[in-house]
Amino acid sequence: MERLKKNGNGKKIVLGIPKGSLQEATFRLFEKAGFNLKVGDRSYFPSINDSEIECVLLRAQEIAMYVEDGVLDAGITGFDWIKENKAEVKEVGELIYAKQGLKSVKWVLAVADESPIKEAKDLEGKRIATEAVNITQEYLDKKNVNAKIEFSWGATEIKARGLVDAIVDVTETGSSLKANNLRVVDTILESTTRLIANKKSWENPWKQKKLKELMMLLKGVLLAETKVLMMMNVREKDLKDVINLLPALGSPTVSDLSESGWHDVITVVNKETVKELIPRLKEAGAEGILEVPLNRIID
């Protein structure tokens, strides 16, 4: 592919970006990490404000394959598609985010609500539609079940209502399955997003360093998404009680204020705990409580 011709000195990372359900979340993640990704309506080559990275949009299902073959130096895809393609790649790290939030996705075995199928053994001799043929076959092998697996090109959920006996499909919230009157029989695989690298590219010291830096920035954004910075003023007599309420990443930072007997307390806490924490801090004597969103947290 001439468009992806690599820099002769090795100072270029060709990076696969997932097109489709993960695209918007991935662009948003990169933006928060300081990268400006832009792509035209008909383009598959996003521009990025880093001359050492060249991006290409591909389906997440294909990225692991192209990374393994060396067409791409690295890519962002799901663990499920690494496994489905049986791709021999270097996993640089895990990035826990999906289309609708900071979570994993699940591949589930599902049937129509009225189906008599209750467990895996009931699939003996049945037909299953899925996009993840290899993952499904591995599951059936472990269960010692023989069934016919058909590759699904899409609209998999509707096929469970008369076309096949069961489906194996990916779900993030389960809402679509419920809307189609489907019932989950079993969870086959839980999957998270990964940054992966071609093994030969990973052996290049410059590329390895570049990918580690990219991973650090992206993980820093995801960690910050779950945390907030809290700042408050606390009297000396209330300081111990307030600090005991703070589940910080590390010890809270405590500084003396210009007014005698008062301290400034700064800490980082889980975002989901704030609504319960603020009333308790106020009751313990904290004043001027500020909650500040974070862009990145680098461990």
C-alpha positions in Angstrom: 0.0 0.0 0.0 1.8 3.1 -1.3 -0.2 5.4 1.1 1.3 3.5 4.1 4.9 3.4 2.8 7.0 3.7 5.9 9.7 6.2 6.6 13.1 4.7 5.7 14.7 5.8 8.9 12.1 4.0 11.0 10.9 7.1 12.7 7.3 6.6 11.8 4.5 4.6 13.5 1.7 3.4 11.1 -1.3 3.1 13.5 -4.6 1.4 12.9 -7.6 3.3 14.3 -10.9 1.4 14.6 -13.6 2.5 12.3 -17.2 2.0 13.3 -18.5 1.6 16.8 -15.2 2.5 18.5 -14.3 5.4 16.2 -15.9 8.3 18.0 -14.7 7.1 21.4 -11.2 6.6 20.1 -11.1 10.0 18.5 -12.3 11.5 21.8 -9.7 9.6 23.7 -6.9 10.9 21.5 -8.1 14.4 21.7 -8.0 14.4 25.5 -4.5 13.0 25.3 -3.4 16.0 23.2 -3.7 14.6 19.7 -5.8 16.3 17.1 -7.3 13.6 14.9 -9.3 14.8 11.9 -10.8 12.8 9.0 -12.9 13.7 6.0 -16.2 12.0 5.3 -14.7 9.8 2.5 -11.2 9.5 3.8 -9.7 6.5 5.6 -6.5 8.4 6.5 -7.0 10.7 9.5 -4.6 13.6 10.0 -2.9 13.9 13.3 -0.8 16.6 14.9 2.2 14.3 15.3 4.6 13.9 12.4 5.8 10.6 13.8 2.4 8.9 13.5 0.5 8.0 10.4 -3.1 6.8 11.0 -5.4 4.6 8.9 -9.0 3.8 9.7 -9.9 0.1 9.5 -12.5 -2.2 11.0 -11.5 -3.3 14.4 -12.1 -6.9 13.2 -9.2 -6.5 10.7 -6.6 -4.5 12.7 -4.9 -7.4 14.5 -4.4 -9.2 11.2 -2.7 -6.3 9.6 -0.6 -5.6 12.7 0.5 -9.3 12.7 1.5 -9.1 9.0 3.4 -5.8 9.5 1.3 -3.7 7.3 0.6 -1.7 10.4 3.2 -1.1 13.2 0.5 -0.9 15.8 -3.3 -0.6 16.2 -6.2 -0.3 18.6 -8.6 -3.1 18.6 -10.4 -5.4 21.0 -9.0 -8.5 22.7 -11.9 -10.4 21.1 -10.6 -9.7 17.6 -7.0 -10.6 18.6 -8.4 -13.9 19.8 -10.8 -14.4 16.8 -8.0 -13.8 14.3 -5.5 -15.9 16.4 -3.1 -13.0 15.8 0.5 -13.2 17.0 1.0 -9.6 18.2 2.6 -7.8 21.1 0.0 -6.4 23.5 1.3 -3.0 24.6 -1.4 -2.5 27.1 -5.1 -2.5 28.0 -7.4 0.5 27.4 -10.7 0.0 29.1 -13.2 1.9 27.1 -16.0 1.1 24.7 -18.7 2.8 22.6 -20.8 3.8 25.5 -18.4 4.1 28.4 -15.3 3.0 30.3 -16.2 -0.7 30.4 -15.6 -4.0 28.8 -17.9 -5.7 26.3 -19.2 -9.2 26.5 -19.7 -11.9 23.9 -22.8 -13.8 24.9 -24.7 -16.8 23.8 -28.3 -15.7 23.4 -31.6 -17.3 22.3 -35.2 -16.1 21.8 -37.1 -15.7 25.1 -39.3 -18.6 24.2 -36.5 -21.0 23.2 -36.2 -24.2 25.1 -32.4 -23.8 25.1 -31.2 -23.3 28.7 -27.5 -24.2 28.7 -24.7 -25.0 26.3 -25.4 -28.7 26.1 -28.8 -27.9 24.6 -27.0 -26.6 21.5 -26.1 -30.1 20.3 -26.9 -30.4 16.6 -28.2 -26.8 16.5 -27.4 -23.8 14.3 -25.6 -20.7 15.7 -25.0 -17.4 13.9 -22.1 -15.2 14.9 -19.4 -12.9 13.6 -16.9 -14.5 16.0 -16.7 -18.0 14.5 -13.4 -19.1 16.1 -14.3 -17.8 19.5 -17.6 -19.6 19.4 -16.0 -22.9 18.2 -13.5 -22.7 21.0 -16.4 -22.3 23.5 -18.3 -25.3 22.0 -15.2 -27.4 22.1 -14.7 -26.7 25.8 -18.3 -27.7 26.4 -18.0 -30.8 24.2 -20.9 -29.7 22.1 -21.3 -30.2 18.3 -23.2 -27.5 16.5 -23.2 -25.8 13.2 -21.7 -22.3 13.3 -22.7 -19.8 10.5 -20.8 -16.6 9.9 -23.1 -13.6 10.3 -22.5 -10.5 8.2 -24.6 -8.4 10.5 -28.1 -8.0 12.0 -27.2 -11.0 14.1 -29.8 -10.5 16.8 -32.8 -10.8 14.4 -31.5 -14.2 13.2 -32.3 -15.7 16.7 -36.0 -15.3 15.9 -36.5 -18.1 13.5 -33.5 -18.3 11.3 -31.1 -20.0 13.7 -31.4 -21.7 17.1 -29.0 -19.3 18.9 -26.6 -16.5 18.3 -23.3 -15.4 19.8 -23.1 -11.6 19.7 -21.3 -8.7 21.4 -23.1 -6.5 23.9 -22.1 -3.6 26.1 -25.3 -3.0 28.1 -27.6 -5.8 27.0 -30.3 -3.3 26.1 -30.4 -4.3 22.4 -30.8 -8.0 23.3 -33.7 -7.2 25.6 -35.3 -5.0 22.9 -35.2 -7.9 20.5 -36.7 -10.3 23.2 -33.5 -12.3 23.5 -32.3 -14.1 26.6 -28.6 -14.6 27.5 -27.7 -18.2 28.1 -24.0 -17.8 28.8 -21.2 -15.3 28.6 -18.5 -16.6 26.3 -15.9 -13.9 26.5 -15.3 -10.6 28.2 -13.2 -8.2 26.0 -11.5 -4.9 26.5 -9.7 -2.6 24.0 -6.0 -3.1 23.5 -3.1 -1.2 22.0 -1.1 -3.8 20.0 2.1 -3.8 18.1 3.7 -5.9 15.3 6.4 -8.0 17.0 9.2 -6.8 14.6 8.2 -3.2 15.0 8.3 -3.7 18.8 11.9 -4.8 18.5 12.8 -1.3 17.1 13.8 0.7 20.1 12.5 4.0 18.8 9.1 2.5 17.9 8.8 0.7 21.2 9.6 4.0 23.1 7.0 5.9 20.9 4.3 3.3 21.6 5.0 3.2 25.3 4.7 7.0 25.4 1.4 6.8 23.5 0.1 4.1 25.9 1.1 6.3 28.9 -0.9 9.3 27.5 -4.0 7.3 26.6 -4.1 5.4 29.9 -3.6 8.7 31.7 -6.8 10.0 30.1 -8.8 7.0 31.0 -7.6 7.0 34.6 -8.5 10.7 34.8 -12.0 10.0 33.5 -12.8 8.1 36.7 -11.2 10.6 39.1 -11.7 14.2 40.2 -9.5 16.7 42.1 -11.0 18.0 45.3 -9.8 21.1 47.1 -11.1 22.4 50.5 -10.2 24.6 53.4 -10.2 22.9 56.8 -9.6 24.2 60.4 -6.8 22.6 62.4 -9.2 21.0 64.8 -11.1 19.3 62.0 -8.1 18.3 59.9 -7.8 14.7 61.1 -11.5 13.9 60.7 -11.5 15.3 57.2 -8.4 13.5 56.1 -9.8 10.2 57.4 -12.7 10.6 55.0 -10.5 10.9 51.9 -9.7 7.8 49.9 -6.9 9.4 47.9 -4.6 8.0 45.2 -1.8 8.9 47.7 -1.7 11.0 50.8 -3.7 14.2 50.5 -1.6 17.4 50.1 -2.0 19.6 53.1 -0.7 23.2 53.1 -1.0 26.0 55.6 -3.1 29.0 54.7 -2.2 32.6 55.5 -4.9 32.7 58.2 -3.6 30.9 61.3 -5.3 27.6 62.2 -6.5 26.9 58.6 -5.2 24.4 56.0 -5.7 23.8 52.3 -6.4 20.2 51.5 -6.0 18.8 48.0 -6.6 15.2 46.9 -7.8 13.0 44.1 -10.8 10.7 44.6 -13.0 8.4 42.6 -15.6 10.4 40.7 -18.4 8.0 41.6 -17.9 8.6 45.3 -18.1 12.4 45.3 -21.9 12.7 45.7 -21.6 10.8 49.0 -18.3 12.3 50.0 -19.1 16.0 49.8 -21.9 16.0 52.5 -19.7 14.0 54.8 -16.7 16.4 54.3 -19.0 19.3 55.0 -20.3 17.7 58.1 -16.7 17.0 59.3 -15.8 20.7 58.9 -14.5 21.2 55.4 -15.3 24.5 53.8 -15.0 26.0 50.3 -15.1 22.6 48.7 -14.1 22.5 45.0 -14.5 19.6 42.6 -12.2 19.9 39.6 -12.3 17.6 36.5 -8.9 16.1 35.4 -7.5 15.7 31.9 -4.8 13.2 32.6 -3.3 11.3 35.5 0.1 9.8 34.9 1.2 7.2 37.4 
